[in-house]
Amino acid sequence: MKGPPKTETSSAAALGTRSVERTLTLLRQLSQRGEFGWRLFDLAEEVGLDRGTCHRMLSCLVREGFAQRHPNDVRYYAGPMMFEIGLALPQYQLLRECVEPQLERLCKELDCIASFSLRSRHELVCAFQKRGPSELPGMLIRVGTRRPLIAAVGGLAILQRLRPVEAALILEDNLQTEITRRGTRRLPDLARMRQRSQRAGYGYTRGDLAPGIWAMAEAVLDESGHPFAALTVAGHESGLAESEAGPIHEELVLAVRDITARAAHALRRPGADEGTVRSA
């Protein structure tokens, strides 16, 4: 049986929804390359828009402060309005106060880069990070960087804590995204990192995607036991013998326990247990 005919109102609503979706896709892509920006051609290709449409949408976002361009620079970057809107979520400042002491400790004790990343649907976005004196040229993840869950040890740690059916659906989606964006070149490396992590029981890599870098991660659970974030440490592969992975992982687990205990209240809905939040 055929459904009711489409009305002019419903068609306009669908068009409006599509415009919103395209705008949100642009904003997500801008946020993925906060430091490096996007050339118009590359961004249009990434989001599946023709250059004219993409340029008009970006011009609007620039006027409203959601995107920006710098003099003598052809690239587009995330704009200050992105940060300003984030200020409406004070619970994330509370979360930062719970996380950063552990990032500092791990960074100093292990001479590593310590990162705290949040799950964003099928992706992982780096929220907070501390870097030690030793630079890692191949470590391209900075605050604001997004990666598919399967392309980061923090994402793999989260996948290990999800229900198998949900994890399998995300894996399938991430692999399709990888093939669409990059082809099949990295698939063996991604599979090797997943297998290494499965054997370890946590997110773990030794040069699988970034030669010369080791990294390990543990998922951080919310009050209901669902993984919403991951804590990751990374360093030079030459500075970590296989026999040292266990003790370092133990330090990571202790840090996750501390963060979980301190941050339980931070992501509660606004107004819930207000006295506890204010006194924290």
Helices and strands as residue ranges (DSSP letters): H 8-32, H 40-47, H 51-64, E 67-68, E 77-78, H 80-86, H 91-110, E 113-120, E 123-131, E 146-148, G 149-151, H 153-160, H 164-182, H 187-200, E 203-206, E 213-221, E 227-236, G 237-239, G 242-244, H 245-263, H 274-279
